[in-house]
């Protein structure tokens, strides 16, 4: 059943310093909960370690079922192979909390494409929690109160034309085939919720006065029309190293690339939210409601939104 945007309601909240992460009454019984982190692999530096500690605490309080990695898993140049020491220094020895020993559903970022992408796929057979079965894939998640949520894990680097001929080695990747797969999979989905996850933003909450192009024109032109055609309510990404949330024509675009190094953004535009804070994201889903929160490394919820459907 397609989501009808006319029956789709949201409530937002921007929370100040010291606001704790509240766990709703639903979280104890009928919601699927998980955490997400992006742009993290720096040997524990740039607050990666502190973010990981708080992620573990929040994941335990939430009852998180799994973790999603939004790409740029290893800086600056991905991994060299299965024996790269970064597997230990940036992943295994950082995210040690018991609540983070569940499955990690992983996507690739542009920095991962500077290294050995196949090694990140192959590590799925080595680590009990790392799951990257292929460069893009989909999963159907069963919701405790009935129904399902379909999550589509994309490989967005091959869409970005400026990477051609650069150290981000996307040559040989067929973005048209990936887009056709996504279009067909979204069309076939009967899930209560359709969530799309990628590394690069489509739209952001930021302007261009700092000289940076925060929107991704290649994704605006090619990916966004497919998401809109299938009435996808939520696109989650990393890449931009600050927290952001913006609504464009009924669709939510959330940026969560704050697992290690960050920057302080300009004031948000488009009625959105932006903050330079290290942290991560949480999601709770029931058949009729989706709650997400952007949480900093102190456990403070910086921004929250609830999406409901009839």
C-alpha positions as CSV (number, residue, x, y, z in Angstrom):
1,X,0.0,0.0,0.0
2,X,1.4,3.4,-1.0
3,X,1.7,6.0,1.7
4,X,-0.7,8.8,1.1
5,X,0.9,12.1,2.0
6,X,-2.5,13.6,2.7
7,X,-2.8,11.2,5.6
8,X,0.7,11.8,6.8
9,X,1.3,14.0,9.8
10,X,4.5,15.1,11.5
11,X,5.4,16.7,14.8
12,X,8.9,18.2,15.3
13,X,10.9,19.5,18.3
14,X,14.2,21.2,18.7
15,X,15.6,20.5,22.1
16,X,18.1,22.5,24.0
17,X,21.2,21.5,26.0
18,X,20.6,19.1,28.8
19,X,17.5,17.5,27.3
20,X,17.7,13.8,27.9
21,X,16.6,11.2,25.4
22,X,13.1,10.2,26.4
23,X,12.0,6.6,25.6
24,X,8.3,6.4,24.8
25,X,6.0,3.9,26.4
26,X,5.8,2.2,23.0
27,X,9.5,1.4,23.1
28,X,8.9,-1.3,25.8
29,X,6.7,-3.4,23.7
30,X,5.5,-2.7,20.1
31,X,8.2,-0.7,18.4
32,X,11.3,-1.7,16.4
33,X,14.3,0.4,17.6
34,X,17.7,1.0,16.1
35,X,20.6,3.5,16.0
36,X,22.5,5.0,13.1
37,X,25.9,6.5,12.8
38,X,27.7,8.1,9.8
39,X,31.2,9.2,8.9
40,X,33.1,7.7,11.8
41,X,36.3,5.6,11.2
42,X,39.1,7.7,12.7
43,X,40.9,5.3,15.1
44,X,38.8,6.7,17.9
45,X,39.9,10.3,17.3
46,X,37.8,13.4,16.7
47,X,35.4,12.3,19.4
48,X,34.7,9.0,17.7
49,X,35.3,7.1,20.9
50,X,33.0,9.4,22.9
51,X,30.3,9.0,20.3
52,X,30.6,5.3,20.5
53,X,30.4,5.3,24.3
54,X,27.1,7.3,24.3
55,X,25.8,5.2,21.4
56,X,26.2,2.1,23.5
57,X,24.3,3.7,26.4
58,X,21.5,5.0,24.3
59,X,21.2,1.7,22.4
60,X,20.9,-0.2,25.6
61,X,18.2,2.2,27.0
62,X,16.4,2.1,23.7
63,X,16.6,-1.7,23.2
64,X,18.2,-1.2,19.8
65,X,17.9,-4.2,17.5
66,X,20.8,-3.3,15.2
67,X,23.0,-0.4,14.1
68,X,23.1,1.2,10.6
69,X,26.3,2.7,9.3
70,X,25.8,5.5,6.8
71,X,29.2,5.2,5.1
72,X,32.6,6.7,5.2
73,X,33.4,3.9,7.5
74,X,37.2,4.4,7.3
75,X,39.2,7.6,6.7
76,X,40.8,8.8,4.7
77,X,41.2,6.0,2.2
78,X,39.0,3.1,3.1
79,X,40.7,-0.2,4.0
80,X,43.4,-2.0,2.1
81,X,42.1,-5.5,2.8
82,X,40.8,-7.9,5.4
83,X,44.0,-7.6,7.4
84,X,43.9,-3.8,7.6
85,X,44.5,-2.7,11.2
86,X,41.7,-0.2,10.9
87,X,39.2,-3.0,11.4
88,X,40.4,-3.1,15.0
89,X,41.4,0.5,15.6
90,X,38.4,2.2,14.0
91,X,35.6,-0.5,14.5
92,X,36.1,-3.5,16.7
93,X,37.9,-1.7,19.5
94,X,35.7,1.4,19.5
95,X,32.1,0.1,19.5
96,X,32.6,-2.3,22.4
97,X,29.3,-1.7,24.3
98,X,27.2,-4.9,24.7
99,X,24.2,-3.1,23.0
100,X,26.4,-2.5,19.9
101,X,27.3,-6.1,19.4
102,X,24.2,-6.6,17.3
103,X,24.2,-6.6,13.5
104,X,25.6,-3.5,11.8
105,X,23.9,-2.9,8.4
106,X,26.5,-1.0,6.4
107,X,26.6,1.1,3.3
108,X,29.6,2.6,1.5
109,X,30.8,6.3,1.4
110,X,33.1,8.1,-1.0
111,X,36.1,7.6,1.3
112,X,35.4,3.9,1.3
113,X,35.7,4.0,-2.5
114,X,39.3,5.3,-2.1
115,X,40.2,1.9,-0.8
116,X,39.3,-1.8,-1.2
117,X,35.5,-1.9,-1.4
118,X,35.4,-5.7,-1.9
119,X,37.2,-6.1,1.4
120,X,34.4,-4.3,3.2
121,X,31.9,-6.7,1.5
122,X,34.1,-9.7,2.4
123,X,34.4,-8.7,6.0
124,X,30.8,-9.7,6.4
125,X,32.0,-13.3,6.4
126,X,34.6,-12.5,9.1
127,X,32.7,-10.4,11.7
128,X,29.6,-11.7,13.3
129,X,28.1,-8.1,13.3
130,X,29.3,-6.5,10.1
131,X,26.7,-6.9,7.3
132,X,27.5,-5.5,3.8
133,X,26.2,-8.2,1.4
134,X,26.7,-6.1,-1.7
135,X,27.1,-2.5,-2.7
136,X,23.3,-1.9,-2.5
137,X,20.6,-4.0,-1.1
138,X,17.2,-4.0,0.7
139,X,15.8,-5.6,3.8
140,X,12.3,-6.1,5.1
141,X,12.0,-5.5,8.8
142,X,9.2,-7.1,10.8
143,X,7.4,-4.7,13.2
144,X,6.4,-6.0,16.6
145,X,2.9,-4.6,16.3
146,X,2.3,-6.1,12.9
147,X,3.3,-5.0,9.4
148,X,6.7,-4.4,8.0
149,X,9.2,-1.7,7.1
150,X,11.3,-1.9,3.9
151,X,14.7,-0.3,4.1
152,X,16.7,0.3,0.9
153,X,20.4,0.6,1.4
154,X,22.0,2.6,-1.5
155,X,25.5,3.0,-2.9
156,X,25.3,6.7,-3.8
157,X,29.0,7.4,-4.8
158,X,28.6,6.1,-8.4
159,X,25.9,8.7,-9.0
160,X,28.3,11.6,-8.3
161,X,29.8,12.6,-11.6
162,X,32.6,14.7,-10.1
163,X,34.2,11.6,-8.8
164,X,34.9,10.2,-12.2
165,X,38.7,10.2,-12.8
166,X,39.4,11.0,-9.1
167,X,40.7,9.0,-6.2
168,X,37.1,8.0,-5.5
169,X,37.2,5.0,-7.8
170,X,33.6,4.6,-9.0
171,X,34.5,3.6,-12.6
172,X,32.7,0.4,-13.6
173,X,29.7,0.9,-11.3
174,X,26.4,1.1,-13.1
175,X,24.3,3.7,-11.4
176,X,21.5,3.3,-14.0
177,X,21.1,-0.4,-13.1
178,X,21.0,0.5,-9.4
179,X,18.3,3.2,-10.0
180,X,16.3,0.7,-12.0
181,X,16.6,-1.9,-9.2
182,X,15.4,0.7,-6.7
183,X,12.5,1.8,-8.8
184,X,11.3,-1.8,-9.2
185,X,11.8,-2.6,-5.5
186,X,10.0,0.4,-4.3
187,X,7.2,-0.3,-6.7
188,X,6.9,-3.9,-5.4
189,X,7.0,-2.9,-1.7
190,X,3.8,-3.3,0.3
191,X,5.4,-2.3,3.6
192,X,3.9,0.2,6.0
193,X,7.1,2.2,5.8
194,X,9.6,2.7,3.0
195,X,12.9,4.2,4.2
196,X,15.8,4.9,1.9
197,X,19.4,5.2,3.3
198,X,22.3,6.6,1.3
199,X,25.6,8.2,2.0
200,X,25.3,11.5,0.2
201,X,22.6,14.1,0.8
202,X,19.9,14.9,-1.8
203,X,18.7,18.2,-0.2
204,X,20.1,19.7,2.9
205,X,19.0,22.5,5.3
206,X,22.0,24.6,4.5
207,X,22.7,27.5,2.1
208,X,25.8,28.1,0.0
209,X,27.3,31.2,1.6
210,X,30.3,29.2,2.9
211,X,31.2,28.2,-0.6
212,X,30.2,24.6,-0.3
213,X,27.6,22.8,-2.3
214,X,25.6,20.9,0.3
215,X,22.8,19.6,-2.0
216,X,23.9,16.9,-4.5
217,X,22.6,18.0,-7.9
218,X,23.2,14.5,-9.4
219,X,21.0,13.0,-6.8
220,X,18.4,15.8,-7.1
221,X,18.2,15.1,-10.8
222,X,18.2,11.3,-10.8
223,X,17.4,9.7,-7.4
224,X,14.9,12.2,-5.9
225,X,12.3,11.7,-8.7
226,X,12.2,8.0,-8.0
227,X,11.7,8.5,-4.3
228,X,9.0,11.0,-4.9
229,X,7.2,8.7,-7.4
230,X,7.0,6.0,-4.7
231,X,6.1,8.5,-1.9
232,X,9.1,7.6,0.2
233,X,8.6,9.7,3.5
234,X,12.2,9.6,4.8
235,X,15.7,9.7,3.3
236,X,18.6,9.3,5.7
237,X,22.2,10.0,4.9
238,X,25.7,11.1,6.1
239,X,28.5,12.8,4.2
240,X,27.9,16.3,5.5
241,X,29.5,16.5,8.9
242,X,26.7,18.1,10.9
243,X,23.2,17.3,12.0
244,X,20.5,18.4,9.6
245,X,16.8,17.9,9.0
246,X,14.6,19.5,6.3
247,X,11.2,18.9,4.8
248,X,10.8,19.4,1.0
249,X,7.3,18.9,-0.5
250,X,6.3,16.4,2.2
251,X,9.5,14.3,2.2
252,X,12.0,14.4,5.1
253,X,15.8,14.6,4.4
254,X,17.9,13.8,7.5
255,X,21.7,14.2,7.6
256,X,23.7,12.3,10.3
257,X,27.3,12.5,9.3
258,X,28.6,13.3,12.8
259,X,30.2,10.1,14.1
260,X,33.7,11.7,14.3
261,X,34.9,15.0,12.7
262,X,32.3,17.8,12.4
263,X,32.0,21.4,11.4
264,X,29.8,24.3,12.6
265,X,27.2,25.0,9.9
266,X,25.6,28.3,8.9
267,X,22.0,29.0,10.0
268,X,19.6,26.6,8.3
269,X,17.4,27.6,5.5
270,X,14.2,26.1,4.1
271,X,12.7,26.0,7.6
272,X,15.1,23.2,8.6
273,X,17.4,22.3,11.4
274,X,21.2,22.2,11.5
275,X,23.7,21.8,14.3
276,X,27.4,21.1,14.6
277,X,27.5,18.4,17.2
278,X,29.1,15.0,17.4
279,X,26.5,12.2,17.7
280,X,24.2,9.7,16.0
281,X,20.6,9.0,15.3
282,X,17.8,6.8,16.7
283,X,14.7,5.5,15.1
284,X,11.6,3.8,16.5
285,X,9.0,2.4,14.2
286,X,5.5,1.0,14.7
287,X,3.0,0.2,12.0
288,X,1.5,3.7,12.3
289,X,4.3,5.8,13.7
290,X,8.0,6.6,13.1
291,X,10.0,8.6,15.6
292,X,13.6,9.7,14.9
293,X,16.0,11.7,17.0
294,X,19.4,13.3,16.4
295,X,21.3,12.8,19.6
296,X,24.7,14.3,20.6
297,X,27.6,12.5,22.3
298,X,26.3,13.6,25.7
299,X,22.9,11.9,25.2
300,X,21.1,15.2,24.5
301,X,18.4,15.0,21.8
302,X,19.1,18.0,19.5
303,X,16.1,17.4,17.2
304,X,13.2,15.1,17.0
305,X,10.3,14.4,14.7
306,X,7.4,12.0,14.8
307,X,5.7,10.8,11.6
308,X,2.3,9.2,11.8
309,X,0.2,7.5,9.2
310,X,-3.4,6.3,9.3
